[in-house]
Amino acid sequence: MCQESFIFRSPKLTRMKVPFDSRGIKDCICAQCPVQVRSACSREKEKSSKGVELPKPQDTPRLYCSSGKAACSDLDLKQMCICGACPVWHRHKLAGAKPTLHFCRDGAAR
Ligand code: SF4
């Protein structure tokens, strides 16, 4: 079974507001965010997942609005979240979600 079909069949993950899919991974701007640009852990995940169409959530510093809190512990969580400039955030109307921003810190959008 491919990873994508597992995700959409999982009862827990089908309740996600934002799907964890390759389109979202491609469009997400989290990797450029001030919260994680200085994170060695995030930079390593970004490097190792480059070119992977659909990495595992814990292997990419992207799409936290779907997968929830970041696996890396060296993020600078006091910096401003740039999700408001992200195509994924607009596509899924996350201005009306909870939380609204800082999904890497506060968990997935619901
Ligand atoms: S969820 Fe927001 S704060 Fe966290 S990395 Fe993405 S854009 Fe930055």
Residues whose N, C-alpha, C, O or C-beta is under 5 A from the ligand:
A	BS01	SF4	C30 C33 V35 Y64 M80 C81 I82 C83 H102 F103 C104
